[in-house]
Amino acid sequence: MQKVIINQTEAIQLLKEKADLSEYEIQLDAVPVEALDTILLGKNGISVPESLIYYEDEAIDFSDDPDLTDEDLASGKIKWLVHTELALDEEIRDWVKKENINLSELLSNMVTNFYQNVQSLRKNSAS
């Protein structure tokens, strides 16, 4: 039995209707595919080339995304992350690995303690 040939637009429509695509052969044409539809196709084993994928910021509904506030940062609900590269000698790298040291946590604590010490020194020297 020969499969019916359809394009990505028809495949998307059928998938949205919960249809089975096993009887179809999908041949992509030049019609662009919206990013969310690309995900739907991908979940069903249909790969879409990057050159055909598009999205429109205006078409995305962000209404359920809450606005960030200063209170979110102050309460710790949201934290700023800073990524950095740290050059370590091989001996130190081996030690960190052997001791299972979380460098992100260690550096975060060290910077926090350093900041608190500097603030304390300023406060004490001002009095």
N, C-alpha and C positions, 0 to 999 in steps of 0.2 A: 504494500500500500504506500503510495507516494504522499509525502507530507505537503500540506498547504503552505506556501511561502507567504510570510507577512513581514511587514517592517516593524520598527520599534514602536511607532505610534499605535499600531494595531495591537502589538504585544502588551503595551502598557494598559490599554483599554481593557483587554481580556483579563489581565492580572487584577485590575481594579474590580472586575466583576467576579473575581475568584475562579476564573476558568482554568482548566488544565491546558498547558501549552505543549504537551507531549505529542500532539498530532500536528504541530506546526514547526516550520523551519523559519527562524528569524534571520532575515538579511537586512542589515542596517543600511539605511540610505543617508543622504546628506542632511536630513531634518535634525535640528538640534534637540537635545533632550534635557529637560529641567533636572537639576541636581537631585531633588527628592525622587523623581521617577527613575533616575539612574540607580539609586539605592534599591528601589523596588525591583528593577531588572537584575541587578547584581545578586540580590537574595534568591533569584530564580535562575542563576547560572548564566545570565546574559551579560557579557562584558561590553561596556560602552567606551570607545576611545575618548580620551580627554578632550580632543578637539571638538567633539560633539556636545560636551556638557556645558550647560549655562545655568545661571541663576540670576534673579533680580532681587536686589535688596528690598525694593519697594513692595515686592510680592510676599515677603516673609513677615509673618505675624509675630511681632515681639511683645504683644500686649501682656503676655503672662510672665515676662521677665521683670522681676522687681527692680526698681531703681536702687542703686547703691548709695548708702548714706555714710556720713562720717561716723555715726554711731555703730555701723557694721564693723568698721575698722577698730574703733575704740573698744568695743565689746569682745573683739577677737573672733567674731562670727566670720569675718573675712580677713585674710592676712596677705600682705604683700610678700611675694617671693622674689628673691634675687638669685639669679644663677651666675656662677662664677667658675672659672677654671683655676685649679690649684696645682702647681707643679710640685711634686714630691720626689725626693730621692728614692731609689729602689728599696733601700733598707727601711725607710719610713713607710713606704707603700706596703711592704711585706708585713711590717708590724701592725699597721692599721687593719690589714686583711686578717692576720692571725688573731688579733684581739677582737675582731668583729665590731669595729668602731664605726658608728654612723657619723660620717664627717659632716653631713648637713646639720644634724642635731648638735654635734660638738661645736661647730663654728657659730651656729645660731646662739648657743649658750655663751660662748666666749665673747661674741660681739655685744650681747646684752649685758654681760657682767662688766665688760670694758666701759660701755656707755654709762652704766650706773656708777662705776668708780669715778669716771671723769666728772659726772654731775655732782657726786658727793664732794670731790675735791674742790670744785668751783664753789659749791655752797659753803663749805668750811672755810675757804680762803676769803670769801666775801664777808664773813661775820667777824 
